[in-house]
Amino acid sequence: MLRVGLTGGLGSGKSTVARMFAERGVFVTSADEVGRRLMQPGEAVYQKILECFGPEVLLPGGELDRRKLATLAFQQGRLDELNRIVHPAVIADQEKWMEAIFVHNPGAIAMVESALVFEAGASGSVPGWHKRFDRIVLVTAPDEFKVRRFVERVAADKSEIERQQIEADAKARLRAQMPDDQKLSWSDYVIDNSGPLENTAQQVEKVLAQLRNHANY
């Protein structure tokens, strides 16, 4: 069995890379998807966020306003507060997911896609989280690529003012994340996602071959 962390900054294209690994037989889970599920009404994480940030982070239907939370976290200095609520619960969920996979398939590769593999440890919300993984894959791209990709993905059919706000949000999120050059020394593999998808896929194939060797495939 092999526990793999797949990480990369906002807009790096790590979700695309995660999908490529999944298409090749790797078990993949997304920290974002787990987080969204745990932040639904009725979940303990939802209640803790409400207690910490107040009812102003709720939408009229009772769901959490993720845009408002992002503003509070990345532009008003409350990121650590949010992380200390969300990270431990997300990681605990991922641990259960991996253990369930390995019970039925001891030779499996279980991959967690998360932008904050290193940040979760550095912030103190989950100390040493990256050490839980046997291997770490870092997806990289220049920051200008990351911002452009994020805006293109989120700002479809938005006004110019809204696009500018989304771009400012993307830059604020990147500033809150470790730069790629700081993550390099902690990563086992690096996938450069700044070129054509065919190049990215070739890199995924090479990394996967090595991961399979480590997992005793």
C-alpha positions as CSV (number, residue, x, y, z in Angstrom):
1,M,0.0,0.0,0.0
2,L,1.1,3.5,-0.7
3,R,-0.2,6.8,0.7
4,V,0.4,9.7,-1.7
5,G,-0.2,13.4,-1.3
6,L,-0.9,15.3,-4.5
7,T,-0.5,19.0,-4.0
8,G,0.0,22.3,-5.8
9,G,-1.0,25.9,-5.5
10,L,-4.4,27.3,-6.5
11,G,-4.8,27.1,-10.3
12,S,-1.8,24.7,-10.7
13,G,-4.1,22.1,-12.3
14,K,-3.7,19.5,-9.6
15,S,-7.3,18.4,-10.1
16,T,-6.6,17.7,-13.8
17,V,-3.5,15.7,-12.7
18,A,-5.6,13.9,-10.0
19,R,-8.1,12.9,-12.7
20,M,-5.3,11.5,-14.8
21,F,-4.1,9.4,-12.0
22,A,-7.6,8.2,-11.3
23,E,-8.1,7.2,-14.9
24,R,-5.0,5.0,-14.5
25,G,-6.3,3.1,-11.5
26,V,-5.2,5.2,-8.6
27,F,-7.7,5.7,-5.7
28,V,-8.1,9.5,-5.4
29,T,-10.0,11.7,-3.0
30,S,-10.2,15.5,-3.0
31,A,-9.7,17.5,0.2
32,D,-12.0,20.2,-1.3
33,E,-14.8,17.8,-1.8
34,V,-14.4,16.3,1.6
35,G,-14.4,19.8,3.1
36,R,-17.5,20.8,1.2
37,R,-19.3,17.8,2.5
38,L,-18.3,18.4,6.1
39,M,-19.3,22.0,5.9
40,Q,-23.0,21.2,5.1
41,P,-25.7,21.9,7.7
42,G,-25.9,19.3,10.3
43,E,-22.2,18.5,10.3
44,A,-20.0,19.2,13.3
45,V,-17.6,21.4,11.2
46,Y,-20.6,23.5,10.0
47,Q,-21.6,24.1,13.6
48,K,-18.1,25.1,14.7
49,I,-17.7,27.5,11.8
50,L,-21.0,29.1,12.7
51,E,-20.0,29.5,16.3
52,C,-16.7,31.0,15.4
53,F,-17.6,33.3,12.5
54,G,-21.3,34.1,13.3
55,P,-24.5,34.0,11.3
56,E,-23.1,36.6,8.8
57,V,-21.4,33.7,7.0
58,L,-24.8,32.0,6.2
59,L,-26.7,32.2,3.0
60,P,-30.5,32.7,3.2
61,G,-31.1,29.0,2.9
62,G,-28.8,28.2,5.8
63,E,-25.8,27.0,3.9
64,L,-22.4,28.5,4.5
65,D,-21.5,31.3,2.2
66,R,-18.1,30.0,1.0
67,R,-17.3,33.3,-0.8
68,K,-17.8,35.2,2.4
69,L,-15.7,32.7,4.4
70,A,-12.9,33.1,1.8
71,T,-13.0,36.8,2.1
72,L,-12.7,36.6,5.9
73,A,-10.0,34.0,5.7
74,F,-7.8,35.4,2.9
75,Q,-8.4,39.1,3.1
76,Q,-9.2,39.7,6.7
77,G,-6.6,37.5,8.4
78,R,-8.8,34.7,9.7
79,L,-7.4,31.9,7.7
80,D,-5.8,30.1,10.7
81,E,-9.2,30.1,12.6
82,L,-10.9,28.5,9.7
83,N,-8.1,26.0,9.1
84,R,-8.1,24.8,12.7
85,I,-11.7,23.9,12.4
86,V,-11.7,22.3,9.0
87,H,-8.3,20.6,8.6
88,P,-8.4,18.1,11.4
89,A,-11.9,16.9,10.4
90,V,-11.0,16.6,6.7
91,I,-7.8,14.7,7.5
92,A,-9.5,12.3,9.9
93,D,-12.0,11.6,7.1
94,Q,-9.3,10.9,4.6
95,E,-7.5,8.6,7.0
96,K,-10.7,6.5,7.4
97,W,-11.0,6.5,3.6
98,M,-7.5,5.2,3.1
99,E,-7.7,2.5,5.7
100,A,-10.9,1.2,4.1
101,I,-9.2,0.9,0.8
102,F,-6.1,-0.9,2.2
103,V,-8.3,-3.4,4.0
104,H,-9.7,-4.6,0.7
105,N,-6.7,-3.9,-1.5
106,P,-3.4,-4.0,0.4
107,G,-1.4,-3.1,-2.7
108,A,-3.4,0.0,-3.6
109,I,-2.2,3.5,-4.2
110,A,-4.4,5.9,-2.2
111,M,-3.9,9.6,-3.3
112,V,-5.2,12.7,-1.4
113,E,-5.5,15.8,-3.6
114,S,-5.0,18.9,-1.5
115,A,-3.6,22.4,-2.0
116,L,-2.6,22.5,1.7
117,V,-0.5,19.4,2.3
118,F,2.4,21.5,3.7
119,E,0.4,24.5,4.9
120,A,-1.7,22.4,7.2
121,G,1.5,21.5,9.1
122,A,3.1,24.9,8.9
123,S,0.0,26.7,10.3
124,G,-0.2,24.3,13.2
125,S,-3.7,23.1,12.4
126,V,-2.4,19.6,11.9
127,P,1.3,19.5,12.7
128,G,3.5,17.3,10.4
129,W,0.6,16.4,8.2
130,H,2.8,15.9,5.1
131,K,4.7,13.2,7.0
132,R,1.6,11.0,6.9
133,F,2.3,10.3,3.3
134,D,4.8,7.8,1.8
135,R,5.3,10.0,-1.3
136,I,4.3,13.5,-2.2
137,V,3.7,14.7,-5.8
138,L,3.9,18.5,-6.4
139,V,2.1,20.0,-9.4
140,T,3.7,23.3,-10.5
141,A,3.0,26.2,-12.9
142,P,4.0,29.8,-13.0
143,D,1.9,32.1,-10.7
144,E,0.5,34.0,-13.7
145,F,-0.8,30.7,-15.2
146,K,-2.4,29.8,-11.9
147,V,-4.2,33.1,-11.5
148,R,-5.4,33.0,-15.1
149,R,-6.7,29.4,-14.8
150,F,-8.5,30.2,-11.6
151,V,-10.2,33.2,-13.1
152,E,-11.2,31.4,-16.3
153,R,-12.7,28.5,-14.2
154,V,-14.6,30.7,-11.7
155,A,-15.4,33.9,-13.6
156,A,-17.3,32.5,-16.6
157,D,-20.2,34.9,-17.5
158,K,-19.1,37.4,-14.8
159,S,-18.9,41.1,-15.2
160,E,-15.5,42.9,-15.5
161,I,-15.8,44.1,-11.9
162,E,-16.6,40.6,-10.7
163,R,-13.7,39.2,-12.6
164,Q,-11.3,41.8,-11.1
165,Q,-12.6,40.8,-7.6
166,I,-12.1,37.1,-8.4
167,E,-8.6,37.8,-9.7
168,A,-7.8,39.7,-6.5
169,D,-9.1,36.8,-4.4
170,A,-6.9,34.4,-6.4
171,K,-3.8,36.4,-5.7
172,A,-4.7,36.7,-2.0
173,R,-5.1,32.9,-1.8
174,L,-1.7,32.3,-3.5
175,R,0.0,34.7,-1.1
176,A,-1.5,32.6,1.8
177,Q,0.1,29.4,0.3
178,M,3.7,28.4,0.4
179,P,5.6,29.2,-2.9
180,D,6.4,26.2,-5.0
181,D,10.2,26.6,-4.5
182,Q,9.7,26.1,-0.8
183,K,7.7,22.9,-1.4
184,L,10.3,21.4,-3.8
185,S,12.6,20.0,-1.1
186,W,9.8,18.2,0.6
187,S,8.3,16.7,-2.6
188,D,9.3,13.4,-4.1
189,Y,8.0,14.1,-7.6
190,V,7.3,17.3,-9.5
191,I,4.9,17.5,-12.4
192,D,5.2,20.7,-14.5
193,N,1.7,21.6,-15.7
194,S,2.6,24.7,-17.6
195,G,2.5,23.1,-21.1
196,P,0.1,21.0,-23.2
197,L,-1.9,18.4,-21.4
198,E,-0.1,15.7,-23.5
199,N,3.1,16.7,-21.7
200,T,1.4,16.5,-18.3
201,A,0.0,13.1,-19.1
202,Q,3.5,11.8,-20.0
203,Q,4.8,13.0,-16.7
204,V,1.9,11.4,-14.8
205,E,2.8,8.1,-16.5
206,K,6.4,8.3,-15.4
207,V,5.5,9.2,-11.8
208,L,2.9,6.5,-11.7
209,A,5.4,3.8,-12.8
210,Q,7.6,4.7,-9.9
211,L,4.7,4.9,-7.4
212,R,3.6,1.4,-8.5
213,N,7.1,0.1,-7.8
214,H,7.0,1.5,-4.3
215,A,3.6,0.0,-3.8
216,N,5.0,-3.4,-4.9
217,Y,2.7,-3.7,-7.9
